[in-house]
């Protein structure tokens, strides 16, 4: 039950964040600072600290980093800031619109969530060198986005659609599946 409530809260926050008339503080939309070791972000293992003292799993941070603004802060071994990078939006509006046109909603097999309830996911994660381009992104609802990050599903982008390969524990033959609901 707690997981479903957390999913609902994340979806509400995502919808509010996507609204065009969100309030700002000092000219900047509300934001959360996350402190995480680079290796933990890359692997999804470990924990991150939030600026107010709370904690998140590195896997959650890695999933959320798929569709947010990232301001990298490079630290040395003594946690002293060496450099603060520029903001970069991982999925620009043009690619988001192209994803909506191609996927028409959550692309996970059997899901009927509309594009307004979906996040852009990098098939090859940007931390691992994945590029932000249509051929490396897919729309997923929050539930399936977390599912992809936490299970052994594979994704391949084909012309006009995404194919999902279940983990061997679910399908020993690993037969690719697609979502025909939005077509």
C-alpha positions as CSV (number, residue, x, y, z in Angstrom):
1,X,0.0,0.0,0.0
2,X,2.8,2.4,0.9
3,X,4.4,1.8,-2.6
4,X,1.1,2.7,-4.3
5,X,0.8,5.9,-2.2
6,X,4.4,6.8,-3.1
7,X,3.6,6.3,-6.8
8,X,0.6,8.5,-6.5
9,X,2.5,11.2,-4.8
10,X,5.3,11.1,-7.4
11,X,2.7,11.3,-10.2
12,X,1.0,14.3,-8.5
13,X,4.3,16.0,-8.1
14,X,5.2,15.3,-11.7
15,X,2.0,16.8,-13.0
16,X,2.5,19.9,-10.9
17,X,6.1,20.2,-12.1
18,X,4.9,20.0,-15.7
19,X,2.4,22.8,-15.3
20,X,3.4,25.9,-17.3
21,X,2.4,28.3,-14.5
22,X,4.3,26.8,-11.6
23,X,5.5,29.3,-9.0
24,X,9.1,30.2,-8.7
25,X,11.4,31.3,-5.9
26,X,14.0,33.9,-6.9
27,X,13.1,33.2,-10.5
28,X,13.8,29.5,-10.3
29,X,11.3,26.7,-10.1
30,X,11.2,24.7,-6.9
31,X,14.0,22.2,-6.8
32,X,15.6,19.5,-4.6
33,X,19.3,19.1,-4.1
34,X,20.5,15.5,-4.1
35,X,24.0,14.6,-2.8
36,X,25.3,11.4,-4.3
37,X,28.6,9.8,-5.1
38,X,29.2,9.5,-8.9
39,X,29.8,5.8,-8.7
40,X,26.5,5.3,-6.8
41,X,24.6,7.3,-9.5
42,X,26.2,5.3,-12.2
43,X,25.4,1.9,-10.7
44,X,22.2,2.7,-8.9
45,X,23.6,1.2,-5.7
46,X,23.9,3.0,-2.4
47,X,22.1,6.0,-0.9
48,X,21.8,9.7,-1.6
49,X,21.3,12.5,0.9
50,X,18.7,15.3,0.3
51,X,19.6,18.9,1.1
52,X,17.1,18.8,4.0
53,X,18.7,15.6,5.5
54,X,16.4,12.9,4.1
55,X,17.7,9.9,2.2
56,X,16.8,8.2,-1.1
57,X,18.1,5.1,-2.7
58,X,20.7,5.7,-5.5
59,X,18.3,3.7,-7.8
60,X,15.5,6.2,-7.2
61,X,17.8,9.1,-7.9
62,X,19.0,7.4,-11.1
63,X,15.4,6.9,-12.3
64,X,14.4,10.5,-11.4
65,X,17.5,11.8,-13.2
66,X,16.0,10.6,-16.5
67,X,13.7,13.5,-16.8
68,X,15.0,16.5,-14.8
69,X,17.5,19.3,-14.8
70,X,20.9,18.2,-13.6
71,X,23.4,20.6,-12.1
72,X,26.5,18.6,-11.5
73,X,28.7,19.6,-8.6
74,X,32.2,18.0,-8.7
75,X,33.7,17.2,-5.3
76,X,37.2,16.1,-4.4
77,X,37.9,13.3,-1.9
78,X,37.3,15.6,1.0
79,X,33.9,16.6,-0.3
80,X,35.1,20.1,-1.3
81,X,33.4,21.5,-4.3
82,X,35.8,21.7,-7.3
83,X,33.4,22.8,-10.0
84,X,29.7,23.5,-10.5
85,X,28.4,22.5,-13.9
86,X,25.7,24.0,-16.1
87,X,22.1,23.0,-16.0
88,X,21.2,20.6,-18.8
89,X,17.7,19.3,-19.6
90,X,18.1,15.6,-20.4
91,X,15.0,15.4,-22.7
92,X,14.2,18.7,-24.5
93,X,10.7,19.6,-25.5
94,X,11.2,18.7,-29.2
95,X,12.3,15.2,-28.3
96,X,9.4,14.9,-25.8
97,X,6.9,15.9,-28.5
98,X,8.5,13.3,-30.9
99,X,8.2,10.6,-28.1
100,X,4.5,11.5,-27.6
101,X,3.9,11.2,-31.4
102,X,5.7,7.8,-31.6
103,X,4.7,6.1,-28.3
104,X,1.3,7.8,-27.7
105,X,1.5,6.9,-24.0
106,X,3.3,4.5,-21.7
107,X,5.1,2.1,-24.1
108,X,5.2,-0.8,-21.6
109,X,3.2,-3.8,-22.7
110,X,-0.4,-3.6,-21.6
111,X,-0.2,-0.1,-20.0
112,X,-2.9,2.5,-21.0
113,X,-1.4,5.6,-19.3
114,X,-1.6,8.7,-21.6
115,X,1.5,10.8,-22.5
116,X,0.6,13.4,-19.8
117,X,1.2,10.7,-17.2
118,X,4.5,9.6,-18.7
119,X,8.2,10.3,-18.2
120,X,11.0,10.1,-20.8
121,X,13.4,7.2,-20.1
122,X,16.8,6.7,-21.6
123,X,17.2,3.1,-22.9
124,X,20.9,3.5,-22.4
125,X,21.1,5.7,-19.3
126,X,22.8,9.0,-19.8
127,X,25.1,8.2,-16.8
128,X,26.4,5.3,-18.9
129,X,27.0,7.5,-22.0
130,X,23.5,7.2,-23.4
131,X,22.5,10.1,-25.7
132,X,19.4,12.1,-25.5
133,X,17.8,11.4,-28.8
134,X,14.6,9.8,-30.0
135,X,16.2,6.5,-30.8
136,X,17.4,6.2,-27.2
137,X,14.3,7.3,-25.4
138,X,10.9,5.9,-24.6
139,X,7.8,7.1,-22.7
140,X,7.0,5.2,-19.5
141,X,4.5,5.9,-16.7
142,X,6.0,6.3,-13.2
143,X,5.1,2.7,-12.2
144,X,6.7,1.2,-15.3
145,X,9.7,3.6,-15.2
146,X,10.5,2.3,-11.7
147,X,9.8,-1.2,-12.8
148,X,12.3,-1.0,-15.7
149,X,15.0,0.4,-13.4
150,X,14.4,-2.2,-10.7
151,X,14.0,-5.4,-12.8
152,X,15.8,-7.1,-15.6
153,X,13.6,-5.9,-18.5
154,X,15.4,-4.9,-21.7
155,X,14.2,-2.3,-24.2
156,X,15.1,-1.9,-27.9
157,X,13.8,1.0,-30.0
158,X,12.5,-0.2,-33.4
159,X,11.2,2.0,-36.2
160,X,7.9,3.4,-34.8
161,X,7.8,1.5,-31.5
162,X,9.7,0.1,-28.5
163,X,10.1,-3.6,-27.8
164,X,10.4,-4.8,-24.2
165,X,12.2,-8.1,-23.4
166,X,11.2,-9.7,-20.1
167,X,13.8,-11.1,-17.7
168,X,14.5,-14.8,-18.1
169,X,12.8,-15.5,-14.8
170,X,9.5,-14.4,-16.3
171,X,10.1,-15.8,-19.8
172,X,13.0,-18.2,-20.4
173,X,12.7,-17.5,-24.1
174,X,12.8,-13.7,-23.5
175,X,10.3,-13.1,-26.4
176,X,10.1,-9.3,-27.1
177,X,6.8,-7.6,-26.4
178,X,5.2,-4.3,-27.4
179,X,2.3,-2.2,-26.4
180,X,-0.4,-2.2,-29.2
181,X,-2.9,-0.2,-27.0
182,X,-1.8,3.2,-28.2
183,X,-1.8,2.3,-31.9
